[in-house]
Amino acid sequence: MNIIIYGSQYGTAKQYSKELAGQLNYELRSYDEVKDLDAYDNIIYIGSLYAGGILGMKKTFRKIRDIKNKNFIIATVGLGDPSEKSSTEAIRRGLKRQLPENIFKRAHIFHLRGGVDYSRMSFVHKTMMGMLYKKVVSMPEEKRSADAKAMIETYNKKVSYVDLSKLAPIVSTAGSFSA
Ligand SMILES: Cc1cc2nc3c(=O)[nH]c(=O)nc-3n(C[C@H](O)[C@H](O)[C@H](O)COP(=O)(O)O)c2cc1C
């Protein structure tokens, strides 16, 4: 059995997940609907990044008792540009901390780009972004990371970098798993 689980607050990770579930013909569930994962052979987790953490991921992978004979794909969805090495290296360090070692070693990892819409953001998230913005704009330009630049460029705006064609490598990796 095959499943895609998503952790999404505002819908971009869900958008990728729905498209992928359609292409692969996998079951689709939000992380907070998932109870038992032991029956699944192929598990894809698509989660959005919040302050370096992947929404719902830790909680979800804790539900797996036996990883033997299972395949894992983990895709993160964030504002940072996945073609920037500094951005993806930071995400991977976070993943390593948040996952059991045996799953981190086995998982196929991908990075997708989401978006932001400040008009739909919760008060708490807006406040967090406001604090982060103040911090990064006060830095000298040459000291700003790629993620910080992306944050400044999109601050208080509605921007979507969602590109469903970026799912192709995930489709092909999942295609190599036995059904
Ligand atoms: C409070 C907050 C923290 C965020 N932290 C990160 C981050 O650490 N790295 C990143 O790439 N994007 C970060 N983002 C951007 C989100 O990951 C991005 O908006 C994503 O598309 C949200 O996915 P969702 O629509 O599925 O919830 C953050 C956004 C908010 C509001």
The ligand as an SDF file (V2000), in Angstrom:
LIG
                    3D

 31 33  0  0  0  0  0  0  0  0999 V2000
    6.3860   31.7410   10.5050 C   0  0  0  0  0  0  0  0  0  0  0  0
    6.9410   31.1940    9.2230 C   0  0  0  0  0  0  0  0  0  0  0  0
    8.1750   30.5470    9.2290 C   0  0  0  0  0  0  0  0  0  0  0  0
    8.7110   30.0420    8.0260 C   0  0  0  0  0  0  0  0  0  0  0  0
    9.9400   29.4160    8.0550 N   0  0  0  0  0  0  0  0  0  0  0  0
   10.4930   28.9840    6.8870 C   0  0  0  0  0  0  0  0  0  0  0  0
   11.7730   28.3610    6.8750 C   0  0  0  0  0  0  0  0  0  0  0  0
   12.4020   28.1400    7.8990 O   0  0  0  0  0  0  0  0  0  0  0  0
   12.2960   27.9970    5.6670 N   0  0  0  0  0  0  0  0  0  0  0  0
   11.6230   28.2060    4.4970 C   0  0  0  0  0  0  0  0  0  0  0  0
   12.1550   27.8750    3.4180 O   0  0  0  0  0  0  0  0  0  0  0  0
   10.3730   28.7500    4.4710 N   0  0  0  0  0  0  0  0  0  0  0  0
    9.8040   29.1460    5.6420 C   0  0  0  0  0  0  0  0  0  0  0  0
    8.5530   29.7140    5.6470 N   0  0  0  0  0  0  0  0  0  0  0  0
    7.7890   29.7720    4.3920 C   0  0  0  0  0  0  0  0  0  0  0  0
    6.8390   28.5790    4.2610 C   0  0  0  0  0  0  0  0  0  0  0  0
    7.5290   27.3680    4.3270 O   0  0  0  0  0  0  0  0  0  0  0  0
    6.1140   28.6960    2.9090 C   0  0  0  0  0  0  0  0  0  0  0  0
    5.2440   29.7810    2.9830 O   0  0  0  0  0  0  0  0  0  0  0  0
    5.3690   27.4220    2.5180 C   0  0  0  0  0  0  0  0  0  0  0  0
    4.9660   27.5200    1.1690 O   0  0  0  0  0  0  0  0  0  0  0  0
    4.1760   27.1870    3.4120 C   0  0  0  0  0  0  0  0  0  0  0  0
    3.5670   25.9670    3.1190 O   0  0  0  0  0  0  0  0  0  0  0  0
    2.0050   25.7050    3.3190 P   0  0  0  0  0  0  0  0  0  0  0  0
    1.2880   26.6480    2.3760 O   0  0  0  0  0  0  0  0  0  0  0  0
    1.8270   24.2810    2.8990 O   0  0  0  0  0  0  0  0  0  0  0  0
    1.6820   25.9310    4.7590 O   0  0  0  0  0  0  0  0  0  0  0  0
    7.9900   30.2080    6.8140 C   0  0  0  0  0  0  0  0  0  0  0  0
    6.7250   30.8400    6.8250 C   0  0  0  0  0  0  0  0  0  0  0  0
    6.2090   31.3290    8.0040 C   0  0  0  0  0  0  0  0  0  0  0  0
    4.8570   31.9960    7.9810 C   0  0  0  0  0  0  0  0  0  0  0  0
  1  2  1  0
  2  3  1  0
  2 30  2  0
  3  4  2  0
  4  5  1  0
  4 28  1  0
  5  6  2  0
  6  7  1  0
  6 13  1  0
  7  8  2  0
  7  9  1  0
  9 10  1  0
 10 11  2  0
 10 12  1  0
 12 13  2  0
 13 14  1  0
 14 15  1  0
 14 28  1  0
 15 16  1  0
 16 17  1  0
 16 18  1  0
 18 19  1  0
 18 20  1  0
 20 21  1  0
 20 22  1  0
 22 23  1  0
 23 24  1  0
 24 25  2  0
 24 26  1  0
 24 27  1  0
 28 29  2  0
 29 30  1  0
 30 31  1  0
M  END
$$$$
